[in-house]
């Protein structure tokens, strides 16, 4: 069996509000693309 590795994903929200997000992986970096409405501002500490 051959494993196919993909580096892109497109997800769609099919509810009344509709939406789409695109993800791409390049090395150790993940790129996220889409539209958003800001509702919260803060910091994440790792």
Secondary structure, DSSP 4 states (H G I P E B T S, - for coil): -PPPP--EEEEEE-STT-EEEEEEEETTEEEEEE------------
